[in-house]
Amino acid sequence: MAGQLLLGGDRSRATELDLCSPAAQRSVALESPIPGRAETVVWLHNRTDRDFGRIRLRCSDLLARDGSQIGSRHVVLDPETVAMPPRCSRGIAVALEVTAAARPGVYRGTMLVDADD
């Protein structure tokens, strides 16, 4: 499962990802001043009777069309790993620390959700 992480999109809002739809793709849009911090929550849902084990989130570097980059180290996921037993939902806090060195623009990256199968 993958999600797109955008900086410079609409106001920060929660995103929901359904683990029983592995092809699901959603966008997480964050907006921040430079320097600044943007935060949201990504909700993972397991609506099945299957235990998905431990789920890990990862984020790529964020890239702008002009080649500017915000490194993935500036994206904080809390927690990075969660247990996903049957019929549960878990919220993952996503924060982006934008430094003064960042250039204004729309940045895009990929957030991956991996299961322990």
N, C-alpha and C positions, 0 to 999 in steps of 0.2 A: 504494500500500500504506500502511496506517495502523496504528499501534499506540496503545494507550491507556496513558498514563503515570499511575500512581497513587502518591500519597504517603500512607502510613498503612496500607498493605495488609500482605500477608504479608512475611516476611523477604526481603531482596534476593536475587535469583536471576537467572541468565542467561535470555534469551529468544531464540528462533530464529525468523527470518523467511525464508521461501522465496520468492525473487524470481520463480520460474516460476509462482507463484500470486498474481497481482496483487490478488485479492480477499481475500487472507489478512489476518486481523486477530488480533493477540495482545496480551496485557497485559504491561506492565513494572511490577512492584510494588516500591516502595522504602519503607523505613521509616527514620526518622531522629529523633534527639532534637532539641529546639529549644534553642539553636542546634546545628547539627551538619551532618554530611555523609553522604549515602547514595550508594553506588556499585553498579553492576552492569555486565554486558556484554550487548550485543545482537549476536547472530550473524546475519549475512546470508549466505544460501546461494544459489549459482547452480549448480544441478544439470544445466543444459542445455549444449548446444554453442554457444549464442548469447553473444556479447559484449555485456553490458549497458552498457558504457562506464563513465562515472563516476557513482557513486551518491552522493546528498547526503541527509543526515538533517537534519530541522528539528523543533523542538518548540514547541508553543504555550505560552501562559501556563497555569499550573495554577490551577484554580478550585475553591473549596470550596462546599458547598451554602449556607452562610450568606453567600456573596459575597466571602469572603476570597480573596486572590490571592497567588500566588508567580509573579513575572515569569519569562518564558522565559530571561532573561539569567542566571538562577541555575542553569540546566541546561547543563552542559558536555558536549559530544560530542567525542570524540577518537579518530580524526580525524572531521571533519565530512563529508569527501568521500573516497571510496575507489574504486579501479578494480575492476570486477567482470568479469574475463575468464571464458571458459567453465570450468565445473567447478571453482569455487573457493569458499572461505568466507572471510569477513572478520569480525573482531570489532571492535565499536565500543564503547569505554568510555563509559558514561553516568554522570555524577556530578551530584548535586543538592546545592547549597549552601543550607542552610536557615538563615536569619538569626534573630536573637533577636526580630525584629519579627513573625515568622510566628505565626499563631494555630494552636493544636492542631486537628487535623481531618484528614479525608480530602480530598485535592485530586485533581482529574482534569484531564487535558489530552490532547492528541493529538500523536503523533510521526509525521511524514510521511517516507516514503522516496521520493525522486524519482530517476528515471533520465534520462540524457542522450538518449534516443532519436534 
